[in-house]
């Protein structure tokens, strides 16, 4: 059995006009949205990694507002640190790249501002677990959800 490699990740949650900046990927036959983010490099802080990944994947510069969450990967091979990040009001995102992948392997196919309602249930679940519920506007949405127990 090979050595288990730990790889921590950092990601940026950017919100403008109640919309979330998301990167669309096509990978292993699936298409999905996720926050701009990726692996933390040696000697890099989680904050630095989140901002670098934001720039690489969406071509946008940002500034850390605060940490939202730390998640532990299901395979116990690392942590995922999520930061609330602000950008300039006139920042226009574009499709970036993942420098760890070759041109043929690139998985980023889009960068979009999406409202919570436009997302699929799986994407919503990941965002809630990343700390979206700790952002005022979305916390209010969470409080409005029906809290019915089904038996």
Secondary structure, 3 states (H helix, E strand, C coil): CCCCCCCCEEEEEEEECCEEEEEEEEECCEEEEECEEEECCCCCCHHHHHHHHHHHHHCCCCEEEEEEEEEECCCCCCEEEEEEEECCCCCCCCCCCCCCCCCCCCCEEEEEEECHHHCCHHHHHHHHHCCHHHCHHHHHHHHHCCCCCCC
